[in-house]
Amino acid sequence: MVPGGPKGPRRGQFRRRPSQGAKRLLVVAALIERRGQVLLSQRRSDQSFPLTWEFPGGKVEPGETPAAALVREIREELGCAVKVAEVVELVFHAYPDFDLVMPIYRATLAGGTPQAVTVAEVAWVPRRRLTALPMPPADVPLARKLARAPAPRQARGRGARSSPRSSKPARQS
């Protein structure tokens, strides 16, 4: 879904106007849900927005499709495979040094268990707790939207467990 639909972005969708001549960066992210919980990864302390939580994904390389980039990034960062489905959100965010374009795809786990390979941590977070976590600015609007909306009904997964009811995200072992 494109934010704002045919009439353009909704109020508050942009933090500032996109810059003329600013570098544009195309990244992709995954919305992976399980029993009302969302898979997030935590950025490393040596990255921009250190130790913030984000929807997993990364940069699209030259010659790569966004869906292929998402499959690659999840494999590299989380050590698992995903099946990429439809775009659920399209985010435009103007950072001070570049303009970000980020399609967010619905994805499902297709093999392996998510683990922190090149990220600080991985967690399954209940939708209602998404807004309590520090996130990069581009991830915040979707987190707010998911926190307000009821979780989609899903078939019971393969022995998936809920996270503990604490104020911290559930750790993935």
N, C-alpha and C positions, 0 to 999 in steps of 0.2 A: 504494500500500500504506500502510495506517495503521500508524505505529510501534507495535509491541507487540500488534497484532491485537485480538481481542475482549476480552482480559483487561486491556487498558489499556497505558500506555506502558512500554517496557522500562526497566530500571534505567539511570539516568544520562541519560534523555531530557530531563529538565527540570533546569535549573541552580538554580532556586528555584521555590517554589510561585507559581502565577499570583496576582496581587494582586486582592483584592476591590475593585472600583471602578477598577482600573487601565485606562488607555486600551488598547483592542485595535486592532492595526494588521494589516490584511490585505494581504499582498504576495504576488506570484507569482514563480516562478523557472523557468528552463528548464534541462533536462539535454539538451544537444546533444552527441552523440558522433560521432566520425569516426575509423575505424581505431584504436580503442583510446585515442583522445585525447578530452578533454573541453574544450569551449569555456568559457573563463572571462573575466570582465571585471575590470579593476582599478578600484577606487573612486578618485575624485579626492582630492587632498590637502586640499581644503576641505570634505570630507564627513565624517560620523561614520565611525569605523574607517578613517582615511585610508590609502590605498595598499594596502589589503588586497584579496585576490582573492575573487571570489564567482561564484556561478552567476548569469548575467544575468537581469534581470527588474526588477520595481519594484512600486509601489503600485497597488492596484485603486481606481479612482475611483468615486464614487457613481453608481449606475445602470449600471455596467459589469460584464460577466461576467469572472471570472478569466481565461478563455482569451482573450477580446478584449483585456484589459489586457496580457497577455503579448505578444500580437502587436504592440500599440502600443508597449510599452516596448522591445522588441527593435528595432523600426523606428527609434524615437527615439534610443536609446543606441548601437546598432551599425550602423544604416543598412542593414539587410537584412530580408528577409521570412522568417518561419518558419511551418511547419505544426505545429499543436499536437495532440498525441495524448493518451495517458492520464496520469493522475496516478501518479507512481512513488513519491512520498514525501509525507508530510504532517508538517510540522515545527511544533511549538509551542515557543516559547522565551520565557522571562520575562526581559526586560531590566530594568534599574533603573527606567526611566520608562514602560515600556509592555510589553504582552504581544503577541508576534508570532505570527501564524498565517500559515504559508507553504506552500501546495500547490506541489509541484515537479512540473512536467509534462515528459514526454519530448517533445522537439520535433526537427524536422529543418529544415535550411535549405531554403527554397523559392524563393529569389531573392536575388541580390546576394552580396557577400562581406562578412563581419563586419569592421568597422573601428571604431576609437575615435572616435565622434562626440561623445558627452557623457560618456565615461568616460576614465580616464587611459590605458588600454591594453587590448588584447584579445590572448588567447593560446590556442593549442591545447596542452593539457597532458596528458602521458601519465598514465593513471590512477594508476600506482604513485607518481607524484611529487606528487599532490594534497595529501598531508598535510605536505609539506615547505614549502608556501606559507602565509603569514599569511592568515587568513580571519576574517570576522566569526563569532562563536560559533554562530549559527544554521546556518551552512553546514558547520561542522566534522563533524557526525555523518554526513552524506551523503558528504562527501569521504573519510572513513575507510572507510565501507562500499564505496565504489567502488574505493578503493585495494586493498582485500582481495580483491575479486571479480574473476574473469576478465572481460575485455571481451567484449561480445556479438559474435557473428559477424555481419558486415555484408557486403553486396555491395560490390565495389570502386566507389569514388566516381569522380567526374569529375576525374581528374588530381590528386587530393589528395596532398599530400606529408606525410611525417612531420616532426616537429619535430627540431631538432638535439639530440644527446645531451649536454646541458649541465645544470647544476643550476638554470638559469633557465628560465622558461617560454619557449616559442617565440614570437617576435614576429610579429604579423600585419602585413603590409605593405599 
